[in-house]
Amino acid sequence: MTQEQRPAEQPRTHVQGADYAQVDADYLQQRQLRRGAAGWLLLAGLGVSYVISGDFAGWNFGIAEGGWGGLLIATVLMGTMYLFMVLGLAELASALPTAGAGYGFARRALGPLGGFATGTAILIEYAIAPAAIAVFIGGYIEALGLFGVTNAWPVYLVCHLVFVGIHLWGVGEALRVMFVITGVAVAALAVFVIGMVPKFEVANLLDIAPTDAVGASAFLPYGYMGVLGAFVFGIWFFLAIEGVPLAAEEARDPKRDMPRGIIAGMAVLLVTAFAMLLLAPGGAGAAVLADSTNPLPAALRAAYGGETILADIVNYVGLAGLVASFFSIIFAYSRQLFALSRAGYLPRWLSVTGRRKTPYMALIVPGTIGFVLAAVVANGDQLINIAVFGATVSYALMMVSHIVLRRREPDLERPYRTPGGTLTTGIALVLALCAVVATFSVDMLGAGIAAAILLAFLAYFWFYSRHRLVANAPEEEFALLEQAESQLN
């Protein structure tokens, strides 16, 4: 008798439109993560690592959408959204510290359908983002002329094989490798800043000629709508910081360390984002960077009038920034898939962990999909847009979850409380909804494909998996106990 069959033969209970069964101890024993592997400093490093590739490539496509002024406005608004969202997530992660993170928060607040929709949107984000980053890694390697690469698909393959392999080795080892790579990437950004400060000129920021779009000017060369189009790429400076709570079950003291880690990571990212946004186009000219797949080395070469040792340093070492995000988002997608599978929303075999307590199938399956997408699509900005669609849908649902839990469960233990409460997360919610709209304005096809994938997952839940959920998976157990208590009261 298999583990997949046992839960189906046990008595089921119908709760909130879904059917639950208790599973035996062996089921959960085969789905355990390594506890106590990360303190708050490693969690902060994880947050920075998730995102730091966004400083090296991707954000600059926002210049092609809105000019420098449009991207500046978009980055300020999206930075505000992320800061306020992080403050909300710090509270949720301290109150509900499980590997499901966003799915677990929404499950408690919005029921099984809301939880699955949130978790699936996050999974779309984290499965697609590494494919986009792999494309940028290929662009940096081609720019350096390394290994004689003229077609980047072998780079995508090597990246997936090596870095998925390290995660299979073990979470503690993986997080430490990630921390070192992230440190190298931050050093590369510091070198870039030092090199660009002497070359900065305000006129360079506004060197794109205004078009005939409504509201066009030297500051907004593509008009008002260009600001909306730039939202997607302003997000790239911060995309995936919300993944820190996915490490909750592997943290030493999640109730204390989660808020400290995610807020510290966000503070670092705000500094690096605005340093890149100001200095790269300010030294090289905004027009130079609008379509570059390796914008920081390109900015240095443009600013210094050709090849320079600084550009080579940033180009070589800058690969560490792309690798850091690629490497850490592998961790994120595996933990989100692990949690959804363990609870029965997705096939349960995806959550089985190996001898080293790593969810090996949850690492391998999305990694394979990411490689195929990178090799077939090979379009970084289109992949960014698909990832951002998933991300912003999940942000909206998580902020709704914070607001609902504040009002419905005021007595829930909250070791950390969001400054400003629901006003803070309400502002983040409005900005997230605007960002969802922006993905359609940038690439209707890509956003439409992402929406169709989300709907397909929801159909799978509605017609199949909601009848096969696991009652004693941690996220479900928290929510079901709360519901039972509220009914008794």
ABEGO torsion letter per residue (X at the ends): XBAAAAAAABBBBBBGGBBBBBBBAAAAAABBBBBGABBAAAAAAAAAAAAAAAAABGAAAAAAAAEAAAAAAAAAAAAAAAAAAAAAAAAAAAABBBAAEAAAAAAAAAEAAAAAAAAAAAAAAAAAAAAAAAAAAAAAAAAAGBGGBABAAAAAAAAAAAAAAAAAAEAAAAAAAAAAAAAAAAAAAAAAAAAAAAABBAAAAAABBBBABBGBBAABAAEAAAAAAAAAAAAAAABGAAAAAAAAAABABAAAAAAAAAAAAAAAAAAAAAAAAAAAAAAAEAAAAAABABAAAAAAAAAAGEBBAAAAAAAAAAAAAAAAAAAAAAAAAAAAAAAAAAAGABBAAAABBBAAGBBAAAAAAAAAAAAAAAAAAGBAAAAAAAAAAAAAAAAAAAAAAAAAAAAABAABBBABBBBGEAAAAAAAAAAAAAAAAAAAAABAAAAAAAAAAAAAAAAAAAAAAAAABBAABAAAAAAAAAAAAAAAX
